[in-house]
Amino acid sequence: MENANNNGKGRTWLTVVVVLATFLLMAFLVNQMVKVAQPGDVNAARAAARAKDNLEIRGAGADAAKHWGLVDAPKGVVRMPIEDAMKVTVQGYQQPAAFRSNLTMRLEKAFPPPVNYE
């Protein structure tokens, strides 16, 4: 009887050791994957290049929002400054029905519906 009881304790310790070794192996593998998959550090030169690109993009967007521009010449689509667009919208809504139909007509001209080839 004493032998059977001692054998159970041995199996319990073996199970604990195997589970602990499995967790340690898992932690080691996760640590290695983090090292391998982690992107490189952003150095000062790359950070400066990103900041310069960001300034150029924001400057182009600000310029486009403040000045007239041609978007699509064949369709006659232009870009207008935001202030002018707000003025035109306020003036247009003095007669809402006419403004809505005019706006719908211009949208259909700029963005025609897709052709159904059935």
CYANA upper distance limits for C-alpha pairs under 8 A (distance plus 0.5 A):
  1 MET  CA      5 ASN  CA      6.93
  2 GLU  CA      6 ASN  CA      6.74
  3 ASN  CA      7 ASN  CA      6.68
  4 ALA  CA      8 GLY  CA      6.97
  5 ASN  CA      9 LYS  CA      7.21
  6 ASN  CA     10 GLY  CA      6.89
  7 ASN  CA     11 ARG  CA      6.83
  8 GLY  CA     12 THR  CA      6.70
  9 LYS  CA     13 TRP  CA      6.73
 10 GLY  CA     14 LEU  CA      6.59
 11 ARG  CA     15 THR  CA      6.49
 12 THR  CA     16 VAL  CA      6.69
 13 TRP  CA     17 VAL  CA      6.60
 14 LEU  CA     18 VAL  CA      6.60
 15 THR  CA     19 VAL  CA      6.57
 16 VAL  CA     20 LEU  CA      6.54
 17 VAL  CA     21 ALA  CA      6.51
 18 VAL  CA     22 THR  CA      6.57
 19 VAL  CA     23 PHE  CA      6.79
 20 LEU  CA     24 LEU  CA      6.69
 21 ALA  CA     25 LEU  CA      6.54
 22 THR  CA     26 MET  CA      6.61
 23 PHE  CA     27 ALA  CA      6.64
 24 LEU  CA     28 PHE  CA      6.66
 25 LEU  CA     29 LEU  CA      6.69
 26 MET  CA     30 VAL  CA      6.64
 27 ALA  CA     31 ASN  CA      6.62
 28 PHE  CA     32 GLN  CA      6.76
 29 LEU  CA     33 MET  CA      6.71
 30 VAL  CA     34 VAL  CA      6.71
 31 ASN  CA     35 LYS  CA      6.90
 32 GLN  CA     36 VAL  CA      6.76
 33 MET  CA     37 ALA  CA      6.36
 34 VAL  CA     38 GLN  CA      6.26
 42 VAL  CA     46 ARG  CA      6.53
 42 VAL  CA     47 ALA  CA      6.89
 43 ASN  CA     47 ALA  CA      6.74
 44 ALA  CA     48 ALA  CA      6.59
 45 ALA  CA     49 ALA  CA      6.74
 46 ARG  CA     50 ARG  CA      6.69
 47 ALA  CA     51 ALA  CA      6.69
 48 ALA  CA     52 LYS  CA      6.64
 49 ALA  CA     53 ASP  CA      6.67
 50 ARG  CA     54 ASN  CA      6.55
 51 ALA  CA     55 LEU  CA      6.74
 52 LYS  CA     56 GLU  CA      6.82
 53 ASP  CA     57 ILE  CA      6.70
 54 ASN  CA     58 ARG  CA      6.62
 55 LEU  CA     59 GLY  CA      6.41
 56 GLU  CA     60 ALA  CA      6.63
 57 ILE  CA     61 GLY  CA      6.76
 58 ARG  CA     62 ALA  CA      6.60
 59 GLY  CA     63 ASP  CA      6.55
 60 ALA  CA     64 ALA  CA      6.61
 61 GLY  CA     65 ALA  CA      6.73
 62 ALA  CA     66 LYS  CA      6.90
 63 ASP  CA     67 HIS  CA      6.66
 64 ALA  CA     68 TRP  CA      7.84
 64 ALA  CA     69 GLY  CA      7.86
 64 ALA  CA     79 ARG  CA      8.28
 64 ALA  CA     81 PRO  CA      8.04
 65 ALA  CA     80 MET  CA      7.95
 65 ALA  CA     81 PRO  CA      5.82
 65 ALA  CA     82 ILE  CA      6.54
 66 LYS  CA     80 MET  CA      8.12
 66 LYS  CA     81 PRO  CA      5.13
 66 LYS  CA     82 ILE  CA      7.07
 66 LYS  CA     83 GLU  CA      8.46
 67 HIS  CA     79 ARG  CA      8.31
 67 HIS  CA     80 MET  CA      6.89
 67 HIS  CA     81 PRO  CA      5.71
 68 TRP  CA     78 VAL  CA      7.69
 68 TRP  CA     79 ARG  CA      5.94
 68 TRP  CA     80 MET  CA      5.14
 68 TRP  CA     81 PRO  CA      6.45
 69 GLY  CA     78 VAL  CA      6.17
 69 GLY  CA     79 ARG  CA      5.39
 69 GLY  CA     80 MET  CA      7.16
 70 LEU  CA     76 GLY  CA      8.46
 70 LEU  CA     77 VAL  CA      7.02
 70 LEU  CA     78 VAL  CA      4.96
 70 LEU  CA     79 ARG  CA      6.51
 71 VAL  CA     76 GLY  CA      8.47
 71 VAL  CA     77 VAL  CA      5.95
 71 VAL  CA     78 VAL  CA      5.52
 71 VAL  CA     79 ARG  CA      6.69
 72 ASP  CA     76 GLY  CA      6.45
 72 ASP  CA     77 VAL  CA      5.44
 72 ASP  CA     78 VAL  CA      7.26
 73 ALA  CA     77 VAL  CA      6.75
 73 ALA  CA     78 VAL  CA      8.28
 75 LYS  CA    109 LYS  CA      7.57
 75 LYS  CA    110 ALA  CA      6.66
 76 GLY  CA    110 ALA  CA      8.40
 77 VAL  CA    110 ALA  CA      7.09
 80 MET  CA     84 ASP  CA      7.15
 80 MET  CA     85 ALA  CA      6.91
 81 PRO  CA     85 ALA  CA      6.73
 82 ILE  CA     86 MET  CA      6.67
 83 GLU  CA     87 LYS  CA      6.88
 84 ASP  CA     88 VAL  CA      6.69
 85 ALA  CA     89 THR  CA      6.61
 86 MET  CA     90 VAL  CA      6.70
 87 LYS  CA     91 GLN  CA      6.65
 88 VAL  CA     92 GLY  CA      6.37
 89 THR  CA     93 TYR  CA      6.70
 90 VAL  CA     94 GLN  CA      7.46
 92 GLY  CA     96 PRO  CA      7.11
 92 GLY  CA     98 ALA  CA      8.40
 92 GLY  CA     99 PHE  CA      5.70
 93 TYR  CA     99 PHE  CA      6.80
 95 GLN  CA     99 PHE  CA      6.69
 96 PRO  CA    100 ARG  CA      6.45
 97 ALA  CA    101 SER  CA      6.79
 98 ALA  CA    102 ASN  CA      6.57
 99 PHE  CA    103 LEU  CA      6.47
100 ARG  CA    104 THR  CA      6.57
101 SER  CA    105 MET  CA      6.62
102 ASN  CA    106 ARG  CA      6.76
103 LEU  CA    107 LEU  CA      6.65
104 THR  CA    108 GLU  CA      6.69
105 MET  CA    109 LYS  CA      6.75
106 ARG  CA    110 ALA  CA      6.65
107 LEU  CA    111 PHE  CA      6.29
107 LEU  CA    112 PRO  CA      8.23
108 GLU  CA    112 PRO  CA      5.46
108 GLU  CA    113 PRO  CA      7.73
